[in-house]
Each structure stands twice: as C-alpha cells, then as structure tokens.
Amino acid sequence: MYDLTLTFDNGPDPAVTPHVLDILGKRGIKTTFFVIGEKLADSERRRLAEVAHDEGHWIGNHTFTHSVPLGAQAGRDTAEREIGRTQAAIGDLAHSQRWFRPFGGGGNLDRRLLKPSVVDYLTRNRHSCVLWNSIPRDWDDPDGWSARALDQCSRQPWTLMVLHDLPTGAMAHLERFLDRATAAGARFRQDFPPACVPIRGGQIALPINDYVSSIEESV
C-alpha cells in the first residue's frame, strides 16, 4: 500500500484536459491542476479551469509564461510578472492556500527554482510552494512514462507525481496507469506530502536554501 497524489502541470488544454477530467471523475480521484497564467486569457481554457474547480480539483499557480526558471531570471519584478499575474488570472478559482509550483526546467529540484525576491513575495502574499518527488517525464516519453511512474510510486510511502495535461499523447495511458496503480495498492489523495511543501501559507516550513539561487537582483 502507498499514498499517491497526482498533479497536472502546464494546462489547461482543450484537447487533453477534458479527457483527464473524465477519467478522474469516473474514479472519484481529486487532484491539483497547476495552470499557466497566460493560457487563462483564452476563454475555452479558462472554462476548463472552472470545470476542474467545480468538480473538486484544486487550481494552482505554475507561473505566467513557463519560460525561464524564476531563479535564473534577473530583475526584482520577476515574482509579480510570473506569480502575481497568474494568481490574478486564477482569481476566485484559487485555493485558500494559494498553491504555487515553480518551473523546474525539466523537473529539476535545484537552485534555479527560486531566488530571494521570489521567496519574499511568496511569504508576503501567503502562498504555499508545492514541489514534487516523482517526475515520470511523460512529456518526453509519452508511451513509456507509466512504467516509470509505477516504479517511482513503489519506492516511497507517499508520492507527489507531476504529470502534464498537454497534447503529447501521454494521457492516452492515464487510465491504464491508474488501474495498475490501484491494483498495486495506491490510495489516492489530494493533499501533499509535508516534505514537498517547504513554504506553507507564507511560512517557511522546511529548509529552502537548496532551491534558492544567489542571482543578483537589478533595481
């Protein structure tokens, strides 16, 4: 038996998110969708975020452009441009914990994730920073990710997995993955392992130095 929290990054996508929602709905699985802020300017994508919210999923912030990891961006306005604009776009769909997931540039957990001004922004605005402990790389291995995902789940008591509701073909295997995970004893849950939430409600709950760059901020 093991616990499994699923999350979906980089959407919403009209070609994929409805399929994901349908599969999750049939199984009664609740997740979090970490959305890209600029995508919510499209009315159809915004509607999909609303549908996900109405079906009991949490909507999280995954930066506005998903272009350069925040810890690698110069300028003190990085947090407002990438986090603030996305939170404004999410609006009343936001969870009370104001979930935020940084862009890892390929799923990396390193010092490119954050920088001092971003940490300050997250704490001042009472965000919760959600990381991960499972990256099956569905985006670059659309047909082989599920076996890797099952292996990662089997190696730890509580997995927080990053998947992507993107048109790569990977989510064609979601249903089979969920069936196999269930057969292996997965208990699906919506909350996050404490070890993956170093900032919670604006409070630094765990050491974060490994995720914070020393990049100099320009005025």
N, C-alpha and C positions, 0 to 999 in steps of 0.2 A: 504494500500500500504506500502511496505517496500523494502529496498535495501538488496540484498544478494550477497555476494562474496563467491564463492566456491574455496577451495583449496584442493589438494590431496597430501598426505604425504606418504613417505616410498617406493615409486616405483623407477623406472618403473618395471612392472611385465608383462611378455609376456602373461599370462593367463587372465589378467584383464584390463590392460591399453588400449589395442585396443578397447575393449568394451566400456570403459569410453569415449574414444575419439570419437567413432562413435555416441554415444548418445549426447555428447556435440555438435558435428558437425551438427547433424540434427536440433538442436535448435539454433545454432548460438551463443552458450554460450562460452565465453573465460574465462579461469581460470589460476591458477598457480599450477605447479607440483613441490613440494619440494622434491627433489630426494636424495637418499642415495648415497654418493660418491663411496663406494666400489662396488655398483651394476653396475656402469657405465663401469667397466672393462669388463663386458660381452658385446659382440658386439651386441647381439639382444636387450638388454636393452638400450644400447647407441643409437641404431637406433630408438627405441621408443621415447626416449627423443628428438631426432632430428625431428621425425614426429610431436610430440606435438608442438615443437618450430615452425616448418614450417606451422602449422595450426593456429598459432597466440597465442598460450598459452605461458605464461612466465615460465621459468625454474629457480627454486630457490634451495638454498643450505640447506640441512637438516642434516648436519654432515656426516662424513665418515662412522662411524660404527653404530650409533644409539644404543649405548650400555649403557653408563652411562651419566646422565645429566652433562653438562660441569661444572656447579658449584659444583659438587661433585667429580670432578677429580683433583688429585694433579698434580703438575708439570707445569712449565711455557710454555711448548711446546704444551699444550692442544689445543690451538686455531689453531696452524699450522697443527697439526695432524688431527683435526676434520673438521676445516673450510677451511684451506688453500688447503689441498689435494682435498677436494670436489670441490672447486672453480676451481682448475686446471683441474679436470676431466670434469667439465661442459664446460670449455673452451669458444669457440665462441658462445655457446648457451646462455650465461649469459645475463641477462637484464642489462641495464646501471646502474640501482640502486643496483645491486649486492644483490638481496634479500637473506636474511638468516633467517631461522626459527630454534630456539633452540629446543632440545629434552626435553619434559616436563615430561617424565617418567609416562605416563598415562594421559596426558593433563593438568597437574598441572601448574598453574601460581604462582610460588614461587621462593625462593632464590636459588633453585638448577639450575635454567636456565643458569645463567651466573656467572662469577667471574671477579675480576678486570682486570686480564691479558687478558681475552676474550673481555671485553669491550674496552680495549686499542687496541686490534687487530682490532675489528670491526670499530673503529673510524679511526685508521691509514689507513686502507685499503678501507675506504669509503663504507662500507657495510650498508645496511638498515635491521634492525631487525624487523621481522614481527611476531607478536603474534596472538591472536585469542580471540573471545568472544562467541564461540559456539563449544562445543565438544559433539556431539550426541553419541559418543562411539560405532561407527559402528564396530570396531574391536572385541569387546566382546559381542555385541548384534546384530548379522548380520541380524536378521529378524525384530527386534523391533526398530532400530535406527531412522527410518524415521519419526515415530510419534513424537519422542522426538525432532528431528530436526525441525519439523514444529512448535512445541510448542516454542522452543527457538527463532525461527525467529519472532514469533508473539509478543514477549516480548520486542523487541528493534527495533529502526528505521533502523539500518544498521548492519547486521550480517556478521561476517567473520567466516565461518564454516570450520572446519577441518574434511575431510573425508580421506579415505585410499584406494588407488588402489592396494589392496592386495587380495590374493585368499581366502577370508573368506566366500564368498557368499553374503556379504553385498551389493556389487554393482549390484546384481540382482534386487535390489529395487530402484536403482538410477532413472530409467526412471519414475517410479510411483511417487517418491518423487518430481521430477522436475515438473511433471504435476500438482500435488497437490499444490506445492508452487506457480506455475504460476496462478492457479485458485484462490489462496488466495491473489494475487496481488503482487507477488515478481517481482522486477526489478533487473535483473541480471547485475552485473558489475564486471569488472576485477580489478579495483583498490581497495585499502584497507582503512578502516576507520582510520583516523588520530590517534585516541585513541589506535589503535593496532600496531602502528609503533613508538616505543619510540626512536629508532635511525634511522635516515634517511640520506642517503648519507654521513655517517660518522659523522653526527652532532647529539648530544643528544637533542632530541626534547621534551621529557617528562621525568618526574622523573623515575629513574630506580632502586632505592635502594631496592624496594621490590623484584627485580628479580636477585640481585647480592649477592652471598654468600661472607662470610668473610674467606673462606678457605685460609690457609697459602700456599704460593707457594714455592715449593722446587726449589733450583737453578739448 
